[in-house]
């Protein structure tokens, strides 16, 4: 089946998803989330924002473990698979490596609490088949935005997922030529 001319630009202007960095994947997820939320698909938007939060956690774990351990990327990826889910990645992999005193750090506690909130709503949609309202989706998206900005912002000063996603949209190359 031939591709329509209308989406030819997409294939030539994008890197395959699996070849993107964590930050590029994060931006793609956040952009997709905005579209889902705008089309009044709150349950799908919740799943997408939870995915973005987990990718942000992956980025943070890879960054900090790369700085503070001698494990290679393959071992770190194994740990990320082992700590399946956002709360475990934050609680078991990120917080102990990043914070000197995780039990007394307000940011560590905030990250753990936020990951739990996002995951609870995501799991209700994915594992229990719950349908979400727009208000619930907006609350989870706001929580995910704060979580992403905090966890990535600990490595990249002033990180803002909304600014990154809109910057990516406006910087998309227009390489396609009409057929």
Order of alpha helices (4+ residues) and beta strands (2+ residues): alpha-alpha-alpha-alpha-alpha-alpha-alpha-alpha
